[in-house]
Amino acid sequence: MALVLGPRVHLLPSFRPYPRRRFALAAKAVAMAAGREEVKKDAGVALVWFKHDLRTDDHLGLLAASQCRTVLPLYVFDHRILSRFSDEMLELVLLALKDLKKSLKHQGSDLLINFGSAENVIVKLVKEVKATHIFVEEEAEYNLRVVVDAVEKSLLGSILGKRPEIVFWRTPFYDIKDLEQLPASYNDFQKLKIPLTMPLTSPNIPRMDLELDRGVLPTFDDLKRYVIENSQKVDEYWTSHKAKLTQTMLMTTDIDRVNVAREPVEGFSASNSSKSGQLSFTSKNQKKILKNSVFVSKDGYVVGGGTDVVLNALAAYLRYLEGTARDDWQEVHEKARNTDSRKGASFGALFGAAIQLGTISRRRVYYEAIKYEKERNAGFLSPFGYSAPTVAAAAEGVSAMEWYWLLALKSQVLKGGKFSVRVWRWKGHLIQYTALGHEGPAVLLVHGFGAFLEHYRDNLSSVANGGNRVWAITLLGFGKSEKPNVVYTENMWAELLRDFIVDVIGEPVHLVGNSIGGYFASILAGCWPTLVKTLVLLNTAGSVIPGYSPVQSTEGIQTSGAASLASRLLLLFLRLTARNILKSYYPTNSARVDDWLVHEILRASHDPGASNALESVLNLNLSIPLNYLFEAFGGKVLVIQGMKDPLLKSQLRISVLREHCYGIVVKELDAGHCPHDEKPEEVNSIILEWTAVVEKSLHPC
């Protein structure tokens, strides 16, 4: 089936001639980052652009704007922002906007509703009202920063005379005056003992005294239709991949195997040819919204609504240990029990979406959790931990979210390093990635256990300069990507890669994976073969099992206290022996195990949630055989094997692969477990030759 792809989004060129400032807010003053001066009273007309900050409570931008004579709150239904959301998140957006509009009306103001690209809407409104200031929350996500830059560029080219000043705001969970003060290590950050800031109540907003078309909120059906009609990817088949669960597809025992001759790659010898299979999938479940509930759907676990609704649900959650006669609180308690597959995981499951949309701020959650903890303990906080598990889950959860958000923001605001880092939000979590190259086929590099995108430090530029567009991603739970309190599975990581290809890259890729990353890549290729042109595996994890049997479920793994303790002890051991372990993985070029590599691996091991990710990895059983996945993929597979891998008997592995995985191409290297980093020149040459030959066969003209 042909794939119709939308236009690729490239990073806008850096420009800063437009007046813009960033500011942080103390409890009693609005202070600008440049000079720390306050917004002048009655300064003119302020436009407050709401995006992921859908509240009036603890909203520093709205508070600063309230110093102006007129305040115009605005929400733009921009398809570039909305197309990233699931149906459930779109429902949450509408519920939050309804509450926000109601809250603003109580003060004589209103929320202006517009549809279209943010730059067109804002330029038109600025001209109409002669706005003097535009207040916008600073973003860490790459695609949102692109949208904000587009607004700035449009204002620069469209507004004559004195242009409005753009003021960037953010909620200071910690009292950090400058992001340069933020250490890369969480351990070092904790040693600084940076004071926490206090949340602020809703400001007194000037009445909206201008006659404007305020717009109306759409219905969910109208909003969904708008998103589909304006989507950049017009091929529904392409985006529909995200609706299919890995587990459902792998659990299908009757695979419709289509006879497809696997053609050899010219210039690369293959042992055999094979048949291939396309895995089946199920349709998306429909959800029904309940009227008298804080949750979006009857069977769902996501708290929805405005700030007051979320605060009520949070109060119920924190008081989980207390009895209650309230039906709404009992429902929260039941949902918390059902989602706590591991200690504290229920908080993110219930409140993660509300925090992402900004219907409640992270520091408001922390403040409410600590306030309740003090109520339980006669006004004191124990140095030995929290008295209630839900208090611990909430306080520690938002603190961890803040840390990863600061890391992500710093990577965007303070440019540096060998590669330009971008941030993508997946299911509410911040994922770091990079992209190089301007033309040629797409190549996606996936790292192995304990690593990160920079582990391809000497592959990225070379592969890109060889005529490719190259992406590398740091998987959830690793590197500087977020490490949420969830149960990680191979299926989850495969779905993350799938969504990254669909949402970010936008076309099929040559998929390269090392170690456990190679196994995740194989699952992706087996389940969604149309997303993958070829599969390149560097000392991949996974086994080969002759013959097929029904694939067992790997979802819903339950953790235990013993497993958690074991993961923490193992993490401590790995920290103490990291350099020696790494050198054993690089037997022919141990000099590549330099201080930078060791430091980065140790740095990530101290991040909040690192032990959770390690525990989940230890629980992976890798039960789906590689030969099963290769046959389901039906495409071309290249195996690059370091023959001195201390984790595998490489010669035996190569023999088994050749015998039972028909049509694969094998390249043997004098290297260990990470050949791409140990022998980057050799691996780069193989990958470049592979992609060039395959692309020539696909496009002979």
C-alpha positions in Angstrom: 0.0 0.0 0.0 1.4 3.4 -1.0 2.1 5.9 1.8 1.1 9.5 1.2 3.4 11.6 3.4 3.0 15.2 4.6 5.6 17.9 4.4 8.6 17.5 6.7 9.0 20.1 9.4 12.5 21.5 9.7 14.0 23.6 12.5 13.4 27.3 11.8 16.6 29.3 11.4 17.7 30.9 14.7 16.9 34.6 14.9 16.5 37.0 17.8 16.0 40.5 16.5 12.4 40.5 17.9 11.9 41.9 21.3 11.4 39.1 23.8 12.1 38.5 27.5 11.9 35.6 29.9 10.9 36.0 33.4 10.4 34.1 36.6 8.0 35.1 39.4 8.5 35.4 43.1 5.6 35.2 45.5 4.9 39.0 45.5 6.4 40.4 42.3 6.6 39.8 38.6 10.3 40.0 37.7 11.8 39.8 34.2 14.9 37.6 33.6 16.6 40.5 31.8 17.1 43.1 34.6 14.4 41.6 36.9 12.2 44.6 36.4 8.4 44.5 36.8 5.8 45.0 34.0 4.6 48.6 34.3 1.0 49.1 35.5 -1.5 50.0 32.7 1.2 49.1 30.1 -1.4 48.6 27.4 -3.0 45.5 25.8 -1.6 42.2 26.8 -2.3 39.0 24.8 -2.0 35.8 26.9 -1.5 32.8 24.6 -2.6 29.6 26.4 -1.2 26.3 25.1 -0.3 23.7 27.8 -1.1 26.1 30.7 -4.9 25.7 30.8 -5.6 27.3 34.2 -5.8 30.6 36.1 -4.4 29.2 39.3 -0.6 29.6 39.7 -0.4 31.1 36.2 2.5 33.5 36.3 2.0 34.8 32.8 -1.6 35.7 33.5 -0.5 37.4 36.8 2.1 39.4 35.0 -0.3 40.4 32.2 -2.8 41.6 34.8 -0.6 44.6 35.3 -1.6 45.8 31.9 -4.7 47.9 31.1 -6.4 45.2 29.1 -5.8 41.4 29.1 -6.9 39.2 26.2 -6.7 35.5 27.0 -6.4 33.4 23.8 -6.5 29.7 22.8 -5.8 28.7 19.2 -6.9 25.4 17.9 -3.8 24.8 15.9 -3.7 21.4 14.1 0.1 21.2 14.6 -0.5 21.1 18.4 -3.7 19.1 18.4 -2.7 16.4 16.0 -0.3 15.0 18.6 -3.2 14.2 21.0 -5.2 11.0 21.4 -9.0 11.2 21.4 -8.9 11.1 25.2 -6.5 14.0 25.3 -8.7 16.0 23.0 -11.6 15.4 25.3 -9.4 16.6 28.2 -8.5 19.8 26.3 -12.2 20.6 25.7 -13.1 20.0 29.4 -10.2 22.2 30.6 -11.0 25.0 28.2 -14.6 24.9 29.3 -13.6 25.4 32.9 -11.0 28.0 32.0 -13.5 30.0 30.0 -15.9 29.8 32.9 -13.3 31.0 35.4 -12.3 34.0 33.3 -15.9 35.0 32.8 -16.4 35.2 36.6 -13.9 38.1 36.5 -15.5 39.9 33.6 -13.0 38.5 31.1 -13.3 35.7 28.6 -11.3 33.2 26.6 -10.9 34.1 22.9 -11.3 30.9 20.7 -9.8 30.8 17.3 -9.0 28.1 14.7 -6.0 28.1 12.4 -2.2 28.5 12.5 -1.1 30.3 15.6 1.0 32.8 13.6 -1.9 33.9 11.4 -4.4 34.2 14.3 -2.0 36.1 16.6 -0.7 38.5 13.9 -4.3 39.4 13.0 -5.3 39.9 16.6 -2.2 42.0 17.4 -3.0 44.3 14.6 -6.7 44.5 15.5 -6.1 45.4 19.2 -2.7 47.0 18.9 -1.3 44.7 21.6 1.8 45.9 23.5 2.7 42.5 25.1 2.4 38.8 24.3 2.8 36.5 27.2 3.6 32.9 26.3 4.8 29.9 28.3 8.3 28.8 27.4 8.3 25.3 25.9 10.8 22.5 25.9 9.1 20.4 23.2 10.7 20.9 19.8 7.5 21.1 17.7 6.0 23.7 20.1 9.1 25.8 19.9 8.9 25.6 16.1 5.3 27.0 16.4 6.4 29.8 18.8 9.3 30.7 16.5 6.8 30.8 13.5 4.7 33.3 15.5 7.8 35.5 16.2 8.9 35.4 12.6 5.4 36.3 11.3 5.2 39.2 13.8 8.6 40.4 12.7 7.6 40.5 9.0 4.0 41.6 9.4 3.8 44.3 12.1 4.8 47.9 11.1 5.8 50.4 13.7 6.3 49.5 17.4 6.0 45.7 17.8 4.6 44.0 20.9 7.1 42.6 23.3 7.1 38.8 23.7 7.5 37.8 27.3 8.2 34.1 28.1 7.2 32.8 31.4 7.5 29.5 33.3 6.5 28.3 36.7 9.6 28.1 39.0 9.2 24.9 41.0 12.7 25.6 42.2 14.1 29.1 42.7 16.6 28.8 39.8 17.5 32.3 38.5 19.6 30.9 35.6 19.5 27.5 33.8 23.3 27.6 33.7 23.2 26.9 37.4 21.5 23.5 36.7 23.9 20.6 37.0 23.6 17.7 34.7 23.7 15.3 37.6 20.7 14.9 39.9 23.0 14.1 42.8 24.8 17.4 42.3 21.5 19.2 41.9 20.2 17.8 45.3 23.4 19.0 47.0 22.6 22.6 46.0 19.5 22.5 48.2 17.8 25.1 46.0 14.7 26.4 47.8 11.2 25.6 46.5 8.8 28.3 45.5 5.2 28.7 46.5 2.1 28.5 44.2 0.1 31.6 43.6 -3.7 32.1 43.5 -5.6 33.4 40.5 -4.9 37.1 39.8 -7.5 39.9 39.5 -7.8 40.2 35.7 -8.9 43.5 34.1 -12.4 43.3 32.5 -12.3 42.7 28.8 -13.6 46.1 27.4 -13.0 45.4 23.7 -15.6 44.3 21.3 -14.2 41.2 19.7 -15.4 38.0 18.2 -14.8 35.6 21.1 -15.5 32.4 19.3 -17.1 29.3 20.7 -15.8 26.0 21.9 -16.3 23.2 19.4 -17.9 19.8 20.1 -15.6 16.8 20.3 -16.9 15.6 16.9 -16.2 19.0 15.3 -12.8 19.2 16.8 -11.9 15.7 15.7 -13.1 16.5 12.2 -11.0 19.7 12.2 -7.8 17.8 13.3 -8.3 15.1 10.6 -9.0 17.6 7.8 -6.0 19.7 8.6 -3.6 16.9 9.4 -0.2 17.1 7.5 -0.3 13.3 7.0 -3.3 12.8 4.8 -2.9 9.0 4.6 -5.1 7.5 7.3 -3.4 4.2 6.9 -0.1 5.7 8.0 -1.3 7.3 11.2 -3.6 4.3 12.0 -0.6 2.3 13.0 -0.7 4.0 16.3 -4.1 2.5 17.2 -2.8 -1.1 17.1 -1.2 -2.6 20.2 1.9 -4.7 20.0 0.6 -7.3 22.4 -2.6 -7.8 20.5 -0.7 -8.3 17.2 1.8 -10.7 18.7 -0.8 -12.7 20.5 -2.5 -13.5 17.2 -1.9 -17.2 16.7 -3.3 -17.5 13.2 -0.9 -15.3 11.2 -1.9 -14.6 7.7 1.3 -15.4 6.0 1.6 -13.9 2.6 4.1 -15.5 0.2 6.7 -12.7 -0.5 9.9 -13.6 -2.1 12.7 -11.9 -0.2 15.0 -10.6 -2.9 18.7 -10.6 -2.0 20.4 -7.2 -1.7 22.8 -6.8 -4.6 26.3 -6.7 -3.3 25.4 -8.4 -0.1 25.3 -12.2 0.1 22.3 -13.9 1.8 22.0 -17.5 2.8 18.4 -18.1 1.7 15.1 -16.7 0.7 12.0 -16.7 2.9 8.3 -16.2 3.2 7.0 -13.3 5.2 4.0 -12.5 7.3 1.8 -9.5 8.1 0.5 -9.6 11.6 -3.1 -8.8 12.3 -4.5 -6.1 14.5 -7.6 -5.0 16.4 -9.6 -1.9 16.1 -9.6 0.9 18.6 -11.9 0.8 21.7 -14.6 3.4 21.9 -15.0 5.3 25.1 -18.0 6.9 26.8 -17.8 10.0 28.9 -19.6 9.9 32.2 -21.4 13.0 33.6 -20.8 12.6 37.3 -17.2 11.6 37.4 -13.7 13.2 37.6 -12.6 10.7 35.0 -12.8 11.1 31.2 -14.4 7.7 30.6 -16.1 4.9 32.4 -13.3 2.4 32.0 -10.4 5.0 31.9 -8.1 6.1 34.6 -7.4 9.7 33.5 -8.6 12.6 35.7 -10.3 15.3 33.5 -11.9 18.7 33.9 -10.7 22.0 35.1 -8.4 23.0 38.0 -11.1 22.6 40.7 -12.0 19.1 39.5 -8.4 18.0 39.5 -7.7 19.5 42.9 -10.7 17.6 44.3 -9.5 14.4 42.8 -6.0 15.1 44.2 -7.4 15.7 47.6 -9.2 12.3 47.4 -6.0 10.6 46.1 -3.8 12.0 49.0 -6.4 10.8 51.5 -6.4 7.2 50.1 -5.8 5.8 53.6 -8.9 7.5 55.0 -12.4 6.3 54.8 -15.0 8.4 52.9 -18.7 8.4 52.2 -18.2 10.5 49.0 -18.9 8.7 45.8 -16.4 10.7 43.8 -13.6 10.1 46.3 -14.4 6.4 46.5 -14.1 6.3 42.7 -10.7 7.9 42.9 -9.6 5.3 45.5 -10.8 2.4 43.4 -9.0 3.8 40.3 -5.8 4.3 42.4 -5.9 0.6 43.5 -6.4 -0.6 40.0 -3.5 1.5 38.5 -0.9 0.9 41.2 0.9 -2.0 39.4 4.1 -0.8 41.1 4.4 1.4 44.2 3.4 5.0 43.4 2.6 4.4 39.7 -1.1 5.4 40.3 -0.2 9.1 40.6 1.1 9.4 37.0 -1.6 7.2 35.6 -4.4 9.4 37.1 -2.9 12.9 37.0 -0.2 12.8 34.3 -2.5 14.1 31.6 -3.8 17.0 33.8 -0.2 18.0 34.6 0.8 17.8 30.9 -2.1 20.1 29.9 -1.4 22.4 32.8 -4.8 22.3 34.4 -2.8 22.1 37.5 0.8 23.1 38.0 3.5 20.7 39.3 4.3 23.0 42.2 0.6 23.2 43.2 0.5 19.4 43.4 3.6 19.4 45.6 2.2 22.2 47.8 -1.1 20.3 48.3 0.8 17.0 49.1 3.1 18.7 51.7 0.2 20.6 53.2 -1.7 17.3 53.8 1.4 15.6 55.1 1.8 18.4 57.7 -1.8 18.0 58.7 -1.2 14.3 59.4 1.9 15.1 61.5 0.9 18.1 63.6 2.6 20.5 61.3 5.9 18.7 60.9 7.7 16.8 58.1 9.5 13.7 59.1 13.2 13.3 57.9 12.5 9.6 57.5 10.0 9.9 54.6 6.3 10.5 54.1 3.6 9.0 56.2 1.3 8.1 53.3 2.3 6.3 50.1 0.1 8.6 48.0 1.8 11.7 49.4 5.1 10.2 48.5 3.9 9.3 45.0 2.6 12.8 44.4 5.5 14.8 45.9 8.2 12.6 44.4 6.3 12.3 41.1 6.1 16.0 40.3 9.7 16.6 41.6 10.9 14.0 39.1 8.8 15.6 36.3 10.3 19.0 37.1 13.8 17.6 37.0 13.4 16.1 33.5 11.6 19.2 32.3 14.5 21.4 33.5 17.0 19.0 31.7 14.9 19.3 28.5 14.5 23.0 28.7 18.2 23.5 29.4 19.1 21.5 26.3 16.9 23.9 24.2 17.8 27.2 25.8 21.5 26.7 26.2 22.8 25.2 23.0 25.9 23.1 23.2 27.4 19.7 22.7 28.2 17.8 19.6 24.6 17.4 18.4 21.5 19.6 18.5 19.1 17.9 21.0 15.4 18.1 20.4 12.6 17.1 22.7 9.5 15.0 21.8 6.6 14.3 24.2 5.3 10.7 24.1 2.3 9.8 26.3 3.1 12.8 28.5 6.8 11.9 28.9 9.8 13.9 27.6 12.0 12.1 25.1 15.3 13.4 23.8 16.4 12.9 20.2 18.5 14.4 17.5 18.3 14.8 13.7 21.0 15.3 11.1 21.0 15.6 7.3 18.8 17.4 4.8 18.2 14.9 2.1 18.2 11.2 1.4 16.6 8.1 2.9 15.6 8.1 6.6 17.8 6.2 9.1 16.8 5.7 12.8 19.5 4.7 15.3 18.3 2.9 18.5 20.8 2.5 21.4 21.1 -0.5 23.8 20.7 -1.1 27.5 22.1 1.8 29.7 23.0 3.9 26.7 21.5 7.0 25.0 21.5 8.7 21.6 25.0 10.0 22.1 26.3 6.5 22.1 26.2 6.9 18.3 28.5 9.9 18.7 30.8 8.9 15.7 28.1 7.4 13.5 25.5 10.2 13.3 27.4 12.7 11.2 29.2 10.1 9.0 25.9 8.4 8.1 24.2 11.7 7.5 27.2 13.0 5.4 26.9 9.9 3.3 23.6 11.0 1.9 21.0 10.1 4.5 18.8 11.9 7.0 19.6 10.4 10.4 17.7 10.4 13.7 18.8 9.0 17.0 16.6 8.7 20.0 17.1 8.2 23.8 14.5 5.7 24.8 12.2 6.3 27.8 14.0 5.3 31.0 17.5 6.0 29.7 19.9 8.8 29.3 18.4 12.3 29.8 14.9 11.1 28.7 12.3 10.9 31.4 12.2 7.8 33.7 8.6 7.7 34.9 7.3 5.3 37.4 5.8 2.8 35.0 6.3 -0.9 34.1 8.5 -1.0 31.1 8.1 -3.8 28.6 9.6 -4.6 25.2 6.2 -4.0 23.7 6.1 -0.5 25.2 9.5 0.4 23.8 8.5 -1.0 20.4 5.4 1.2 20.4 7.5 4.2 21.3 9.7 3.7 18.3 6.6 3.2 16.1 5.1 6.5 17.2 8.4 8.3 16.8 8.5 7.1 13.2 4.9 8.1 12.5 4.9 11.4 14.4 8.4 12.8 14.0 10.1 11.2 11.0 7.0 10.7 8.9 8.2 8.0 6.5 9.6 4.4 6.5 13.1 4.1 7.9 16.2 2.0 7.7 16.1 0.9 11.4 19.4 0.3 13.2 19.5 -1.1 16.7 22.2 -2.3 19.1 21.8 -4.9 21.8 18.3 -4.7 23.5 17.6 -1.8 21.1 18.0 -4.2 18.2 15.4 -6.5 19.8 12.9 -3.6 20.2 13.6 -2.7 16.6 12.9 -6.3 15.5 9.5 -6.3 17.3 8.6 -3.0 15.5 9.6 -4.4 12.2 7.6 -7.6 12.8 4.5 -5.8 13.9 4.5 -2.8 11.5 6.6 -3.9 8.5 5.4 -0.9 6.4 7.2 1.5 8.7 10.6 -0.2 8.2 12.6 -0.4 4.9 15.4 -2.6 6.3 16.5 -3.8 9.6 20.1 -3.5 10.7 21.1 -5.2 14.0 24.3 -4.6 15.9 24.9 -7.5 18.4 21.2 -7.7 18.9 19.5 -9.3 22.0 16.9 -12.0 21.4 17.0 -15.7 20.7 16.3 -18.0 17.8 13.8 -20.8 18.3 13.1 -23.2 15.4 9.4 -23.5 14.8 6.7 -21.3 16.2 4.4 -21.5 19.2 1.8 -19.0 20.5 3.5 -15.9 21.8 2.9 -15.4 25.5 1.9 -12.0 26.9 4.6 -9.8 28.4 2.3 -7.1 29.6 1.1 -6.5 33.2 4.3 -7.7 34.8 3.9 -7.3 38.6 6.8 -6.1 40.5 7.7 -7.0 44.1 9.7 -5.5 47.0 12.4 -8.1 46.5 12.7 -7.3 42.8 12.9 -3.6 43.6 15.7 -4.2 46.2 17.6 -6.4 43.8 17.5 -3.7 41.1 18.8 -1.0 43.6 21.6 -3.3 44.7 22.5 -4.1 41.1 22.5 -0.4 40.2 24.9 0.2 43.0 27.2 -2.6 41.7 27.1 -1.2 38.2 28.0 2.2 39.4 31.1 0.8 41.1 32.2 -1.3 38.2 31.0 0.6 35.2 34.4 1.3 33.7 35.6 -2.2 33.9 32.3 -3.6 32.5 32.4 -1.2 29.6 36.0 -2.1 28.8 35.1 -5.8 28.6 32.5 -4.7 26.0 35.2 -3.0 23.9 37.9 -5.7 23.7 39.7 -4.5 20.7 39.5 -0.7 21.3 39.2 -0.1 25.1 40.4 3.5 24.6 36.8 4.3 23.4 35.7 3.8 27.0 36.7 7.3 27.9 35.7 9.5 30.8 32.8 11.1 28.9 31.2 7.7 28.2 31.6 6.5 31.8 30.4 9.8 33.2 27.2 9.9 31.1 26.3 6.3 32.0 26.9 7.1 35.7 25.0 10.4 35.5 21.8 8.7 34.2 22.0 6.1 36.9 21.4 8.7 39.6 18.3 10.1 37.9 14.9 9.7 39.6 13.3 6.5 38.4 16.5 4.9 37.1 16.2 1.9 39.4 12.6 1.4 38.1 13.8 1.2 34.5 16.5 -1.2 35.5 14.1 -3.4 37.4 11.8 -3.6 34.4 14.7 -4.5 32.0 15.7 -7.3 34.4 12.1 -8.7 34.1 12.1 -8.8 30.3 12.0 -12.4 29.1 12.5 -11.6 25.4 10.3 -14.6 24.6 9.5 -13.6 21.0 12.1 -15.3 18.8 14.0 -13.3 16.3 13.2 -15.7 13.5 9.5 -15.3 14.1 9.9 -11.5 13.9 12.1 -11.6 10.8 9.6 -13.8 9.0 6.7 -11.5 10.0 8.8 -8.5 8.8 9.5 -10.0 5.4 12.1 -7.4 4.5 15.8 -7.2 4.3 17.8 -7.8 7.5 21.5 -7.0 8.0 23.2 -8.5 11.1 26.5 -6.8 12.1 28.1 -9.0 14.7 31.1 -8.1 16.9 32.7 -11.5 17.2 34.3 -10.8 20.6 31.1 -10.0 22.4 31.5 -11.2 26.1 27.7 -11.5 26.4 27.3 -14.0 23.5 29.0 -16.9 21.9 29.2 -15.0 18.6 30.2 -17.8 16.3 27.4 -20.1 17.5 24.9 -17.2 17.3 25.9 -16.5 13.7 25.6 -20.1 12.8 22.1 -20.4 14.3 21.0 -17.1 12.7 22.1 -18.3 9.3 20.4 -21.7 9.7 17.0 -20.5 10.9 16.7 -16.9 9.7 16.4 -17.2 5.9 17.7 -14.4 3.7 19.6 -12.4 6.3 22.9 -10.8 5.6 25.7 -11.2 8.1 28.8 -9.0 8.6 31.4 -10.2 11.1 33.6 -7.6 12.8 36.6 -7.9 15.1 34.8 -6.1 17.9 32.8 -6.6 21.1 29.2 -5.8 22.2 29.1 -2.2 20.8 30.7 -2.4 17.4 29.2 0.9 16.3 31.2 2.8 19.0 34.2 0.5 19.1 34.8 0.4 15.4 32.7 3.4 14.1 34.5 3.7 10.7 33.9 0.1 9.8 30.2 0.1 10.9 29.5 3.4 9.1 31.0 2.1 5.9 28.8 -1.0 6.1 25.6 1.0 6.9 26.3 3.5 4.1 26.9 0.7 1.5 23.8 -1.1 2.7 21.4 1.8 2.5 22.8 2.9 -0.9 22.4 -0.5 -2.4 18.9 -1.0 -1.0 17.8 2.5 -2.2 19.2 1.8 -5.6 17.2 -1.4 -5.9 14.0 0.5 -4.7 14.6 3.5 -7.0 16.6 2.1 -10.0 16.1 5.3 -12.1 
